[in-house]
Amino acid sequence: MSRSRKKVPAGVCCCCKSQKRGKRVASKRFRRRTKVLISQAKYELLPTRSIELTSPWDLGGDGKTYYGCHPDCEWYVRVMRK
């Protein structure tokens, strides 16, 4: 995979490389809440999306940014590697 490259020059800002941990917590919270409400037969209170229980602002990172196309720069080559 030494030649694999990203197709879009975009990435996450700040300190974390992915939001994997936050997404896992949000999914776990969503599944647990759904399981409890179904066992209590409170179907009208069931959440439809995980965003109802967890704010996307609680996930890691500050969002994504677009780097633009700079194929001659050294930093661009590093960013485009997978």
mmCIF file of the N, C-alpha and C atoms, coordinates in Angstrom:
data_MODEL
# 
_entry.id   MODEL 
# 
loop_
_atom_site.group_PDB 
_atom_site.id 
_atom_site.type_symbol 
_atom_site.label_atom_id 
_atom_site.label_alt_id 
_atom_site.label_comp_id 
_atom_site.label_asym_id 
_atom_site.label_entity_id 
_atom_site.label_seq_id 
_atom_site.pdbx_PDB_ins_code 
_atom_site.Cartn_x 
_atom_site.Cartn_y 
_atom_site.Cartn_z 
_atom_site.occupancy 
_atom_site.B_iso_or_equiv 
_atom_site.pdbx_formal_charge 
_atom_site.auth_seq_id 
_atom_site.auth_comp_id 
_atom_site.auth_asym_id 
_atom_site.auth_atom_id 
_atom_site.pdbx_PDB_model_num 
ATOM 1   N N  . MET A 1 1  ? 0.824   -1.195 0.000  1.00 0.00 ? 1  MET A N  1 
ATOM 2   C CA . MET A 1 1  ? 0.000   0.000  0.000  1.00 0.00 ? 1  MET A CA 1 
ATOM 3   C C  . MET A 1 1  ? 0.868   1.259  0.000  1.00 0.00 ? 1  MET A C  1 
ATOM 4   N N  . SER A 1 2  ? 2.076   1.155  -0.420 1.00 0.00 ? 2  SER A N  1 
ATOM 5   C CA . SER A 1 2  ? 2.955   2.315  -0.389 1.00 0.00 ? 2  SER A CA 1 
ATOM 6   C C  . SER A 1 2  ? 2.535   3.391  -1.374 1.00 0.00 ? 2  SER A C  1 
ATOM 7   N N  . ARG A 1 3  ? 1.748   3.026  -2.359 1.00 0.00 ? 3  ARG A N  1 
ATOM 8   C CA . ARG A 1 3  ? 1.324   4.015  -3.348 1.00 0.00 ? 3  ARG A CA 1 
ATOM 9   C C  . ARG A 1 3  ? -0.096  4.510  -3.123 1.00 0.00 ? 3  ARG A C  1 
ATOM 10  N N  . SER A 1 4  ? -0.759  4.053  -2.081 1.00 0.00 ? 4  SER A N  1 
ATOM 11  C CA . SER A 1 4  ? -2.133  4.486  -1.863 1.00 0.00 ? 4  SER A CA 1 
ATOM 12  C C  . SER A 1 4  ? -2.147  5.922  -1.349 1.00 0.00 ? 4  SER A C  1 
ATOM 13  N N  . ARG A 1 5  ? -3.036  6.696  -1.884 1.00 0.00 ? 5  ARG A N  1 
ATOM 14  C CA . ARG A 1 5  ? -3.156  8.112  -1.541 1.00 0.00 ? 5  ARG A CA 1 
ATOM 15  C C  . ARG A 1 5  ? -4.617  8.464  -1.299 1.00 0.00 ? 5  ARG A C  1 
ATOM 16  N N  . LYS A 1 6  ? -4.851  9.514  -0.534 1.00 0.00 ? 6  LYS A N  1 
ATOM 17  C CA . LYS A 1 6  ? -6.196  10.034 -0.354 1.00 0.00 ? 6  LYS A CA 1 
ATOM 18  C C  . LYS A 1 6  ? -6.672  10.654 -1.660 1.00 0.00 ? 6  LYS A C  1 
ATOM 19  N N  . LYS A 1 7  ? -7.973  10.648 -1.864 1.00 0.00 ? 7  LYS A N  1 
ATOM 20  C CA . LYS A 1 7  ? -8.527  11.262 -3.063 1.00 0.00 ? 7  LYS A CA 1 
ATOM 21  C C  . LYS A 1 7  ? -8.849  12.736 -2.838 1.00 0.00 ? 7  LYS A C  1 
ATOM 22  N N  . VAL A 1 8  ? -9.200  13.094 -1.613 1.00 0.00 ? 8  VAL A N  1 
ATOM 23  C CA . VAL A 1 8  ? -9.565  14.471 -1.287 1.00 0.00 ? 8  VAL A CA 1 
ATOM 24  C C  . VAL A 1 8  ? -8.580  15.001 -0.252 1.00 0.00 ? 8  VAL A C  1 
ATOM 25  N N  . PRO A 1 9  ? -7.970  16.154 -0.497 1.00 0.00 ? 9  PRO A N  1 
ATOM 26  C CA . PRO A 1 9  ? -7.008  16.709 0.467  1.00 0.00 ? 9  PRO A CA 1 
ATOM 27  C C  . PRO A 1 9  ? -7.700  17.385 1.646  1.00 0.00 ? 9  PRO A C  1 
ATOM 28  N N  . ALA A 1 10 ? -8.225  16.590 2.563  1.00 0.00 ? 10 ALA A N  1 
ATOM 29  C CA . ALA A 1 10 ? -8.889  17.116 3.747  1.00 0.00 ? 10 ALA A CA 1 
ATOM 30  C C  . ALA A 1 10 ? -8.479  16.275 4.945  1.00 0.00 ? 10 ALA A C  1 
ATOM 31  N N  . GLY A 1 11 ? -8.546  16.868 6.136  1.00 0.00 ? 11 GLY A N  1 
ATOM 32  C CA . GLY A 1 11 ? -8.179  16.141 7.341  1.00 0.00 ? 11 GLY A CA 1 
ATOM 33  C C  . GLY A 1 11 ? -8.749  16.799 8.576  1.00 0.00 ? 11 GLY A C  1 
ATOM 34  N N  . VAL A 1 12 ? -8.544  16.161 9.725  1.00 0.00 ? 12 VAL A N  1 
ATOM 35  C CA . VAL A 1 12 ? -9.055  16.650 10.998 1.00 0.00 ? 12 VAL A CA 1 
ATOM 36  C C  . VAL A 1 12 ? -8.095  17.676 11.578 1.00 0.00 ? 12 VAL A C  1 
ATOM 37  N N  . CYS A 1 13 ? -8.638  18.741 12.128 1.00 0.00 ? 13 CYS A N  1 
ATOM 38  C CA . CYS A 1 13 ? -7.828  19.770 12.787 1.00 0.00 ? 13 CYS A CA 1 
ATOM 39  C C  . CYS A 1 13 ? -7.485  19.307 14.202 1.00 0.00 ? 13 CYS A C  1 
ATOM 40  N N  . CYS A 1 14 ? -6.509  19.915 14.789 1.00 0.00 ? 14 CYS A N  1 
ATOM 41  C CA . CYS A 1 14 ? -6.159  19.771 16.199 1.00 0.00 ? 14 CYS A CA 1 
ATOM 42  C C  . CYS A 1 14 ? -5.416  18.483 16.509 1.00 0.00 ? 14 CYS A C  1 
ATOM 43  N N  . CYS A 1 15 ? -5.620  17.964 17.708 1.00 0.00 ? 15 CYS A N  1 
ATOM 44  C CA . CYS A 1 15 ? -4.734  16.952 18.263 1.00 0.00 ? 15 CYS A CA 1 
ATOM 45  C C  . CYS A 1 15 ? -5.075  15.514 17.908 1.00 0.00 ? 15 CYS A C  1 
ATOM 46  N N  . CYS A 1 16 ? -6.298  15.195 17.588 1.00 0.00 ? 16 CYS A N  1 
ATOM 47  C CA . CYS A 1 16 ? -6.614  13.784 17.353 1.00 0.00 ? 16 CYS A CA 1 
ATOM 48  C C  . CYS A 1 16 ? -6.699  13.487 15.860 1.00 0.00 ? 16 CYS A C  1 
ATOM 49  N N  . LYS A 1 17 ? -6.372  12.268 15.502 1.00 0.00 ? 17 LYS A N  1 
ATOM 50  C CA . LYS A 1 17 ? -6.409  11.878 14.092 1.00 0.00 ? 17 LYS A CA 1 
ATOM 51  C C  . LYS A 1 17 ? -7.782  11.378 13.684 1.00 0.00 ? 17 LYS A C  1 
ATOM 52  N N  . SER A 1 18 ? -8.558  10.850 14.623 1.00 0.00 ? 18 SER A N  1 
ATOM 53  C CA . SER A 1 18 ? -9.884  10.356 14.269 1.00 0.00 ? 18 SER A CA 1 
ATOM 54  C C  . SER A 1 18 ? -10.840 10.582 15.436 1.00 0.00 ? 18 SER A C  1 
ATOM 55  N N  . GLN A 1 19 ? -12.101 10.368 15.161 1.00 0.00 ? 19 GLN A N  1 
ATOM 56  C CA . GLN A 1 19 ? -13.137 10.523 16.172 1.00 0.00 ? 19 GLN A CA 1 
ATOM 57  C C  . GLN A 1 19 ? -13.677 9.159  16.588 1.00 0.00 ? 19 GLN A C  1 
ATOM 58  N N  . LYS A 1 20 ? -12.854 8.145  16.435 1.00 0.00 ? 20 LYS A N  1 
ATOM 59  C CA . LYS A 1 20 ? -13.281 6.768  16.658 1.00 0.00 ? 20 LYS A CA 1 
ATOM 60  C C  . LYS A 1 20 ? -13.782 6.533  18.081 1.00 0.00 ? 20 LYS A C  1 
ATOM 61  N N  . ARG A 1 21 ? -13.046 6.995  19.072 1.00 0.00 ? 21 ARG A N  1 
ATOM 62  C CA . ARG A 1 21 ? -13.432 6.757  20.469 1.00 0.00 ? 21 ARG A CA 1 
ATOM 63  C C  . ARG A 1 21 ? -14.773 7.422  20.788 1.00 0.00 ? 21 ARG A C  1 
ATOM 64  N N  . GLY A 1 22 ? -14.950 8.648  20.346 1.00 0.00 ? 22 GLY A N  1 
ATOM 65  C CA . GLY A 1 22 ? -16.208 9.351  20.588 1.00 0.00 ? 22 GLY A CA 1 
ATOM 66  C C  . GLY A 1 22 ? -17.386 8.691  19.897 1.00 0.00 ? 22 GLY A C  1 
ATOM 67  N N  . LYS A 1 23 ? -17.161 8.207  18.687 1.00 0.00 ? 23 LYS A N  1 
ATOM 68  C CA . LYS A 1 23 ? -18.232 7.524  17.959 1.00 0.00 ? 23 LYS A CA 1 
ATOM 69  C C  . LYS A 1 23 ? -18.597 6.210  18.634 1.00 0.00 ? 23 LYS A C  1 
ATOM 70  N N  . ARG A 1 24 ? -17.598 5.518  19.169 1.00 0.00 ? 24 ARG A N  1 
ATOM 71  C CA . ARG A 1 24 ? -17.875 4.267  19.878 1.00 0.00 ? 24 ARG A CA 1 
ATOM 72  C C  . ARG A 1 24 ? -18.699 4.529  21.137 1.00 0.00 ? 24 ARG A C  1 
ATOM 73  N N  . VAL A 1 25 ? -18.360 5.575  21.874 1.00 0.00 ? 25 VAL A N  1 
ATOM 74  C CA . VAL A 1 25 ? -19.105 5.923  23.085 1.00 0.00 ? 25 VAL A CA 1 
ATOM 75  C C  . VAL A 1 25 ? -20.537 6.312  22.727 1.00 0.00 ? 25 VAL A C  1 
ATOM 76  N N  . ALA A 1 26 ? -20.701 7.103  21.668 1.00 0.00 ? 26 ALA A N  1 
ATOM 77  C CA . ALA A 1 26 ? -22.032 7.534  21.252 1.00 0.00 ? 26 ALA A CA 1 
ATOM 78  C C  . ALA A 1 26 ? -22.892 6.344  20.831 1.00 0.00 ? 26 ALA A C  1 
ATOM 79  N N  . SER A 1 27 ? -22.311 5.407  20.100 1.00 0.00 ? 27 SER A N  1 
ATOM 80  C CA . SER A 1 27 ? -23.060 4.224  19.663 1.00 0.00 ? 27 SER A CA 1 
ATOM 81  C C  . SER A 1 27 ? -23.442 3.346  20.847 1.00 0.00 ? 27 SER A C  1 
ATOM 82  N N  . LYS A 1 28 ? -22.515 3.196  21.786 1.00 0.00 ? 28 LYS A N  1 
ATOM 83  C CA . LYS A 1 28 ? -22.796 2.391  22.972 1.00 0.00 ? 28 LYS A CA 1 
ATOM 84  C C  . LYS A 1 28 ? -23.919 3.024  23.801 1.00 0.00 ? 28 LYS A C  1 
ATOM 85  N N  . ARG A 1 29 ? -23.868 4.335  23.954 1.00 0.00 ? 29 ARG A N  1 
ATOM 86  C CA . ARG A 1 29 ? -24.900 5.054  24.700 1.00 0.00 ? 29 ARG A CA 1 
ATOM 87  C C  . ARG A 1 29 ? -26.263 4.906  24.016 1.00 0.00 ? 29 ARG A C  1 
ATOM 88  N N  . PHE A 1 30 ? -26.266 5.014  22.686 1.00 0.00 ? 30 PHE A N  1 
ATOM 89  C CA . PHE A 1 30 ? -27.499 4.891  21.909 1.00 0.00 ? 30 PHE A CA 1 
ATOM 90  C C  . PHE A 1 30 ? -28.090 3.490  22.037 1.00 0.00 ? 30 PHE A C  1 
ATOM 91  N N  . ARG A 1 31 ? -27.245 2.450  21.897 1.00 0.00 ? 31 ARG A N  1 
ATOM 92  C CA . ARG A 1 31 ? -27.734 1.074  21.994 1.00 0.00 ? 31 ARG A CA 1 
ATOM 93  C C  . ARG A 1 31 ? -28.258 0.761  23.391 1.00 0.00 ? 31 ARG A C  1 
ATOM 94  N N  . ARG A 1 32 ? -27.548 1.231  24.410 1.00 0.00 ? 32 ARG A N  1 
ATOM 95  C CA . ARG A 1 32 ? -27.968 0.985  25.794 1.00 0.00 ? 32 ARG A CA 1 
ATOM 96  C C  . ARG A 1 32 ? -29.305 1.649  26.082 1.00 0.00 ? 32 ARG A C  1 
ATOM 97  N N  . ARG A 1 33 ? -29.444 2.908  25.669 1.00 0.00 ? 33 ARG A N  1 
ATOM 98  C CA . ARG A 1 33 ? -30.688 3.644  25.908 1.00 0.00 ? 33 ARG A CA 1 
ATOM 99  C C  . ARG A 1 33 ? -31.862 2.970  25.193 1.00 0.00 ? 33 ARG A C  1 
ATOM 100 N N  . THR A 1 34 ? -31.630 2.528  23.960 1.00 0.00 ? 34 THR A N  1 
ATOM 101 C CA . THR A 1 34 ? -32.669 1.848  23.196 1.00 0.00 ? 34 THR A CA 1 
ATOM 102 C C  . THR A 1 34 ? -33.076 0.542  23.870 1.00 0.00 ? 34 THR A C  1 
ATOM 103 N N  . LYS A 1 35 ? -32.091 -0.219 24.318 1.00 0.00 ? 35 LYS A N  1 
ATOM 104 C CA . LYS A 1 35 ? -32.364 -1.503 24.967 1.00 0.00 ? 35 LYS A CA 1 
ATOM 105 C C  . LYS A 1 35 ? -33.187 -1.316 26.240 1.00 0.00 ? 35 LYS A C  1 
ATOM 106 N N  . VAL A 1 36 ? -32.846 -0.312 27.042 1.00 0.00 ? 36 VAL A N  1 
ATOM 107 C CA . VAL A 1 36 ? -33.562 -0.066 28.296 1.00 0.00 ? 36 VAL A CA 1 
ATOM 108 C C  . VAL A 1 36 ? -34.997 0.373  28.021 1.00 0.00 ? 36 VAL A C  1 
ATOM 109 N N  . LEU A 1 37 ? -35.186 1.278  27.068 1.00 0.00 ? 37 LEU A N  1 
ATOM 110 C CA . LEU A 1 37 ? -36.532 1.768  26.770 1.00 0.00 ? 37 LEU A CA 1 
ATOM 111 C C  . LEU A 1 37 ? -37.415 0.680  26.165 1.00 0.00 ? 37 LEU A C  1 
ATOM 112 N N  . ILE A 1 38 ? -36.841 -0.203 25.363 1.00 0.00 ? 38 ILE A N  1 
ATOM 113 C CA . ILE A 1 38 ? -37.627 -1.307 24.811 1.00 0.00 ? 38 ILE A CA 1 
ATOM 114 C C  . ILE A 1 38 ? -38.035 -2.275 25.916 1.00 0.00 ? 38 ILE A C  1 
ATOM 115 N N  . SER A 1 39 ? -37.136 -2.540 26.856 1.00 0.00 ? 39 SER A N  1 
ATOM 116 C CA . SER A 1 39 ? -37.479 -3.450 27.956 1.00 0.00 ? 39 SER A CA 1 
ATOM 117 C C  . SER A 1 39 ? -38.548 -2.859 28.868 1.00 0.00 ? 39 SER A C  1 
ATOM 118 N N  . GLN A 1 40 ? -38.627 -1.526 28.926 1.00 0.00 ? 40 GLN A N  1 
ATOM 119 C CA . GLN A 1 40 ? -39.647 -0.857 29.736 1.00 0.00 ? 40 GLN A CA 1 
ATOM 120 C C  . GLN A 1 40 ? -40.914 -0.572 28.934 1.00 0.00 ? 40 GLN A C  1 
ATOM 121 N N  . ALA A 1 41 ? -40.939 -0.940 27.666 1.00 0.00 ? 41 ALA A N  1 
ATOM 122 C CA . ALA A 1 41 ? -42.078 -0.743 26.756 1.00 0.00 ? 41 ALA A CA 1 
ATOM 123 C C  . ALA A 1 41 ? -42.430 0.737  26.593 1.00 0.00 ? 41 ALA A C  1 
ATOM 124 N N  . LYS A 1 42 ? -41.429 1.601  26.573 1.00 0.00 ? 42 LYS A N  1 
ATOM 125 C CA . LYS A 1 42 ? -41.636 3.038  26.349 1.00 0.00 ? 42 LYS A CA 1 
ATOM 126 C C  . LYS A 1 42 ? -41.201 3.372  24.921 1.00 0.00 ? 42 LYS A C  1 
ATOM 127 N N  . TYR A 1 43 ? -41.974 2.871  23.966 1.00 0.00 ? 43 TYR A N  1 
ATOM 128 C CA . TYR A 1 43 ? -41.593 2.973  22.566 1.00 0.00 ? 43 TYR A CA 1 
ATOM 129 C C  . TYR A 1 43 ? -41.648 4.402  22.039 1.00 0.00 ? 43 TYR A C  1 
ATOM 130 N N  . GLU A 1 44 ? -42.478 5.242  22.621 1.00 0.00 ? 44 GLU A N  1 
ATOM 131 C CA . GLU A 1 44 ? -42.589 6.631  22.145 1.00 0.00 ? 44 GLU A CA 1 
ATOM 132 C C  . GLU A 1 44 ? -41.358 7.465  22.510 1.00 0.00 ? 44 GLU A C  1 
ATOM 133 N N  . LEU A 1 45 ? -40.562 7.009  23.469 1.00 0.00 ? 45 LEU A N  1 
ATOM 134 C CA . LEU A 1 45 ? -39.364 7.744  23.890 1.00 0.00 ? 45 LEU A CA 1 
ATOM 135 C C  . LEU A 1 45 ? -38.089 7.273  23.195 1.00 0.00 ? 45 LEU A C  1 
ATOM 136 N N  . LEU A 1 46 ? -38.205 6.288  22.307 1.00 0.00 ? 46 LEU A N  1 
ATOM 137 C CA . LEU A 1 46 ? -37.020 5.749  21.640 1.00 0.00 ? 46 LEU A CA 1 
ATOM 138 C C  . LEU A 1 46 ? -36.330 6.818  20.797 1.00 0.00 ? 46 LEU A C  1 
ATOM 139 N N  . PRO A 1 47 ? -35.023 6.954  20.942 1.00 0.00 ? 47 PRO A N  1 
ATOM 140 C CA . PRO A 1 47 ? -34.293 7.899  20.089 1.00 0.00 ? 47 PRO A CA 1 
ATOM 141 C C  . PRO A 1 47 ? -34.170 7.335  18.676 1.00 0.00 ? 47 PRO A C  1 
ATOM 142 N N  . THR A 1 48 ? -34.192 8.230  17.694 1.00 0.00 ? 48 THR A N  1 
ATOM 143 C CA . THR A 1 48 ? -34.065 7.777  16.306 1.00 0.00 ? 48 THR A CA 1 
ATOM 144 C C  . THR A 1 48 ? -32.635 7.910  15.809 1.00 0.00 ? 48 THR A C  1 
ATOM 145 N N  . ARG A 1 49 ? -31.875 8.820  16.391 1.00 0.00 ? 49 ARG A N  1 
ATOM 146 C CA . ARG A 1 49 ? -30.484 9.031  15.977 1.00 0.00 ? 49 ARG A CA 1 
ATOM 147 C C  . ARG A 1 49 ? -29.619 9.201  17.219 1.00 0.00 ? 49 ARG A C  1 
ATOM 148 N N  . SER A 1 50 ? -28.354 8.840  17.112 1.00 0.00 ? 50 SER A N  1 
ATOM 149 C CA . SER A 1 50 ? -27.457 8.945  18.267 1.00 0.00 ? 50 SER A CA 1 
ATOM 150 C C  . SER A 1 50 ? -27.168 10.397 18.629 1.00 0.00 ? 50 SER A C  1 
ATOM 151 N N  . ILE A 1 51 ? -27.406 11.326 17.697 1.00 0.00 ? 51 ILE A N  1 
ATOM 152 C CA . ILE A 1 51 ? -27.154 12.743 17.969 1.00 0.00 ? 51 ILE A CA 1 
ATOM 153 C C  . ILE A 1 51 ? -28.122 13.283 19.033 1.00 0.00 ? 51 ILE A C  1 
ATOM 154 N N  . GLU A 1 52 ? -29.234 12.581 19.254 1.00 0.00 ? 52 GLU A N  1 
ATOM 155 C CA . GLU A 1 52 ? -30.184 12.993 20.286 1.00 0.00 ? 52 GLU A CA 1 
ATOM 156 C C  . GLU A 1 52 ? -29.618 12.773 21.691 1.00 0.00 ? 52 GLU A C  1 
ATOM 157 N N  . LEU A 1 53 ? -28.649 11.868 21.819 1.00 0.00 ? 53 LEU A N  1 
ATOM 158 C CA . LEU A 1 53 ? -28.077 11.549 23.126 1.00 0.00 ? 53 LEU A CA 1 
ATOM 159 C C  . LEU A 1 53 ? -26.678 12.117 23.321 1.00 0.00 ? 53 LEU A C  1 
ATOM 160 N N  . THR A 1 54 ? -25.931 12.258 22.243 1.00 0.00 ? 54 THR A N  1 
ATOM 161 C CA . THR A 1 54 ? -24.550 12.724 22.317 1.00 0.00 ? 54 THR A CA 1 
ATOM 162 C C  . THR A 1 54 ? -24.342 13.860 21.330 1.00 0.00 ? 54 THR A C  1 
ATOM 163 N N  . SER A 1 55 ? -23.775 14.930 21.798 1.00 0.00 ? 55 SER A N  1 
ATOM 164 C CA . SER A 1 55 ? -23.503 16.069 20.928 1.00 0.00 ? 55 SER A CA 1 
ATOM 165 C C  . SER A 1 55 ? -22.295 15.779 20.044 1.00 0.00 ? 55 SER A C  1 
ATOM 166 N N  . PRO A 1 56 ? -22.354 16.151 18.759 1.00 0.00 ? 56 PRO A N  1 
ATOM 167 C CA . PRO A 1 56 ? -21.176 15.958 17.915 1.00 0.00 ? 56 PRO A CA 1 
ATOM 168 C C  . PRO A 1 56 ? -19.998 16.822 18.348 1.00 0.00 ? 56 PRO A C  1 
ATOM 169 N N  . TRP A 1 57 ? -20.258 17.838 19.143 1.00 0.00 ? 57 TRP A N  1 
ATOM 170 C CA . TRP A 1 57 ? -19.189 18.699 19.646 1.00 0.00 ? 57 TRP A CA 1 
ATOM 171 C C  . TRP A 1 57 ? -18.380 18.006 20.733 1.00 0.00 ? 57 TRP A C  1 
ATOM 172 N N  . ASP A 1 58 ? -18.894 16.894 21.275 1.00 0.00 ? 58 ASP A N  1 
ATOM 173 C CA . ASP A 1 58 ? -18.163 16.140 22.292 1.00 0.00 ? 58 ASP A CA 1 
ATOM 174 C C  . ASP A 1 58 ? -17.147 15.174 21.688 1.00 0.00 ? 58 ASP A C  1 
ATOM 175 N N  . LEU A 1 59 ? -17.205 14.966 20.383 1.00 0.00 ? 59 LEU A N  1 
ATOM 176 C CA . LEU A 1 59 ? -16.264 14.069 19.719 1.00 0.00 ? 59 LEU A CA 1 
ATOM 177 C C  . LEU A 1 59 ? -14.891 14.721 19.647 1.00 0.00 ? 59 LEU A C  1 
ATOM 178 N N  . GLY A 1 60 ? -13.874 13.909 19.436 1.00 0.00 ? 60 GLY A N  1 
ATOM 179 C CA . GLY A 1 60 ? -12.521 14.436 19.346 1.00 0.00 ? 60 GLY A CA 1 
ATOM 180 C C  . GLY A 1 60 ? -12.310 15.266 18.093 1.00 0.00 ? 60 GLY A C  1 
ATOM 181 N N  . GLY A 1 61 ? -11.344 16.150 18.133 1.00 0.00 ? 61 GLY A N  1 
ATOM 182 C CA . GLY A 1 61 ? -11.023 16.979 16.968 1.00 0.00 ? 61 GLY A CA 1 
ATOM 183 C C  . GLY A 1 61 ? -11.854 18.241 16.921 1.00 0.00 ? 61 GLY A C  1 
ATOM 184 N N  . ASP A 1 62 ? -11.437 19.156 16.085 1.00 0.00 ? 62 ASP A N  1 
ATOM 185 C CA . ASP A 1 62 ? -12.156 20.416 15.935 1.00 0.00 ? 62 ASP A CA 1 
ATOM 186 C C  . ASP A 1 62 ? -12.867 20.497 14.600 1.00 0.00 ? 62 ASP A C  1 
ATOM 187 N N  . GLY A 1 63 ? -13.027 19.391 13.948 1.00 0.00 ? 63 GLY A N  1 
ATOM 188 C CA . GLY A 1 63 ? -13.679 19.389 12.652 1.00 0.00 ? 63 GLY A CA 1 
ATOM 189 C C  . GLY A 1 63 ? -12.691 19.110 11.539 1.00 0.00 ? 63 GLY A C  1 
ATOM 190 N N  . LYS A 1 64 ? -13.167 19.191 10.335 1.00 0.00 ? 64 LYS A N  1 
ATOM 191 C CA . LYS A 1 64 ? -12.313 18.911 9.185  1.00 0.00 ? 64 LYS A CA 1 
ATOM 192 C C  . LYS A 1 64 ? -11.942 20.202 8.478  1.00 0.00 ? 64 LYS A C  1 
ATOM 193 N N  . THR A 1 65 ? -10.850 20.151 7.773  1.00 0.00 ? 65 THR A N  1 
ATOM 194 C CA . THR A 1 65 ? -10.414 21.296 6.988  1.00 0.00 ? 65 THR A CA 1 
ATOM 195 C C  . THR A 1 65 ? -9.952  20.807 5.624  1.00 0.00 ? 65 THR A C  1 
ATOM 196 N N  . TYR A 1 66 ? -10.090 21.659 4.631  1.00 0.00 ? 66 TYR A N  1 
ATOM 197 C CA . TYR A 1 66 ? -9.676  21.351 3.269  1.00 0.00 ? 66 TYR A CA 1 
ATOM 198 C C  . TYR A 1 66 ? -8.332  22.010 3.038  1.00 0.00 ? 66 TYR A C  1 
ATOM 199 N N  . TYR A 1 67 ? -7.335  21.229 2.603  1.00 0.00 ? 67 TYR A N  1 
ATOM 200 C CA . TYR A 1 67 ? -5.983  21.741 2.452  1.00 0.00 ? 67 TYR A CA 1 
ATOM 201 C C  . TYR A 1 67 ? -5.706  22.364 1.097  1.00 0.00 ? 67 TYR A C  1 
ATOM 202 N N  . GLY A 1 68 ? -6.510  22.071 0.106  1.00 0.00 ? 68 GLY A N  1 
ATOM 203 C CA . GLY A 1 68 ? -6.246  22.575 -1.234 1.00 0.00 ? 68 GLY A CA 1 
ATOM 204 C C  . GLY A 1 68 ? -5.241  21.693 -1.960 1.00 0.00 ? 68 GLY A C  1 
ATOM 205 N N  . CYS A 1 69 ? -4.934  22.044 -3.180 1.00 0.00 ? 69 CYS A N  1 
ATOM 206 C CA . CYS A 1 69 ? -4.037  21.227 -3.998 1.00 0.00 ? 69 CYS A CA 1 
ATOM 207 C C  . CYS A 1 69 ? -2.673  21.901 -4.112 1.00 0.00 ? 69 CYS A C  1 
ATOM 208 N N  . HIS A 1 70 ? -1.658  21.321 -3.467 1.00 0.00 ? 70 HIS A N  1 
ATOM 209 C CA . HIS A 1 70 ? -0.282  21.824 -3.499 1.00 0.00 ? 70 HIS A CA 1 
ATOM 210 C C  . HIS A 1 70 ? 0.667   20.644 -3.710 1.00 0.00 ? 70 HIS A C  1 
ATOM 211 N N  . PRO A 1 71 ? 0.649   20.011 -4.885 1.00 0.00 ? 71 PRO A N  1 
ATOM 212 C CA . PRO A 1 71 ? 1.425   18.777 -5.076 1.00 0.00 ? 71 PRO A CA 1 
ATOM 213 C C  . PRO A 1 71 ? 2.937   18.957 -4.988 1.00 0.00 ? 71 PRO A C  1 
ATOM 214 N N  . ASP A 1 72 ? 3.445   20.184 -5.077 1.00 0.00 ? 72 ASP A N  1 
ATOM 215 C CA . ASP A 1 72 ? 4.888   20.401 -5.024 1.00 0.00 ? 72 ASP A CA 1 
ATOM 216 C C  . ASP A 1 72 ? 5.424   20.534 -3.603 1.00 0.00 ? 72 ASP A C  1 
ATOM 217 N N  . CYS A 1 73 ? 4.556   20.756 -2.640 1.00 0.00 ? 73 CYS A N  1 
ATOM 218 C CA . CYS A 1 73 ? 4.992   20.981 -1.258 1.00 0.00 ? 73 CYS A CA 1 
ATOM 219 C C  . CYS A 1 73 ? 5.215   19.656 -0.528 1.00 0.00 ? 73 CYS A C  1 
ATOM 220 N N  . GLU A 1 74 ? 6.182   19.663 0.386  1.00 0.00 ? 74 GLU A N  1 
ATOM 221 C CA . GLU A 1 74 ? 6.519   18.459 1.142  1.00 0.00 ? 74 GLU A CA 1 
ATOM 222 C C  . GLU A 1 74 ? 5.402   18.070 2.110  1.00 0.00 ? 74 GLU A C  1 
ATOM 223 N N  . TRP A 1 75 ? 4.795   19.049 2.774  1.00 0.00 ? 75 TRP A N  1 
ATOM 224 C CA . TRP A 1 75 ? 3.735   18.760 3.734  1.00 0.00 ? 75 TRP A CA 1 
ATOM 225 C C  . TRP A 1 75 ? 2.516   18.156 3.043  1.00 0.00 ? 75 TRP A C  1 
ATOM 226 N N  . TYR A 1 76 ? 2.263   18.555 1.805  1.00 0.00 ? 76 TYR A N  1 
ATOM 227 C CA . TYR A 1 76 ? 1.115   18.039 1.056  1.00 0.00 ? 76 TYR A CA 1 
ATOM 228 C C  . TYR A 1 76 ? 1.276   16.540 0.786  1.00 0.00 ? 76 TYR A C  1 
ATOM 229 N N  . VAL A 1 77 ? 2.492   16.132 0.477  1.00 0.00 ? 77 VAL A N  1 
ATOM 230 C CA . VAL A 1 77 ? 2.760   14.715 0.214  1.00 0.00 ? 77 VAL A CA 1 
ATOM 231 C C  . VAL A 1 77 ? 2.512   13.893 1.480  1.00 0.00 ? 77 VAL A C  1 
ATOM 232 N N  . ARG A 1 78 ? 2.913   14.408 2.643  1.00 0.00 ? 78 ARG A N  1 
ATOM 233 C CA . ARG A 1 78 ? 2.690   13.704 3.906  1.00 0.00 ? 78 ARG A CA 1 
ATOM 234 C C  . ARG A 1 78 ? 1.206   13.624 4.249  1.00 0.00 ? 78 ARG A C  1 
ATOM 235 N N  . VAL A 1 79 ? 0.471   14.704 4.001  1.00 0.00 ? 79 VAL A N  1 
ATOM 236 C CA . VAL A 1 79 ? -0.954  14.734 4.320  1.00 0.00 ? 79 VAL A CA 1 
ATOM 237 C C  . VAL A 1 79 ? -1.737  13.758 3.445  1.00 0.00 ? 79 VAL A C  1 
ATOM 238 N N  . MET A 1 80 ? -1.344  13.626 2.203  1.00 0.00 ? 80 MET A N  1 
ATOM 239 C CA . MET A 1 80 ? -2.090  12.794 1.264  1.00 0.00 ? 80 MET A CA 1 
ATOM 240 C C  . MET A 1 80 ? -1.823  11.299 1.416  1.00 0.00 ? 80 MET A C  1 
ATOM 241 N N  . ARG A 1 81 ? -0.813  10.906 2.211  1.00 0.00 ? 81 ARG A N  1 
ATOM 242 C CA . ARG A 1 81 ? -0.593  9.487  2.480  1.00 0.00 ? 81 ARG A CA 1 
ATOM 243 C C  . ARG A 1 81 ? -1.689  8.957  3.376  1.00 0.00 ? 81 ARG A C  1 
ATOM 244 N N  . LYS A 1 82 ? -2.024  7.687  3.207  1.00 0.00 ? 82 LYS A N  1 
ATOM 245 C CA . LYS A 1 82 ? -3.040  7.083  4.076  1.00 0.00 ? 82 LYS A CA 1 
ATOM 246 C C  . LYS A 1 82 ? -2.398  6.534  5.320  1.00 0.00 ? 82 LYS A C  1 
# 
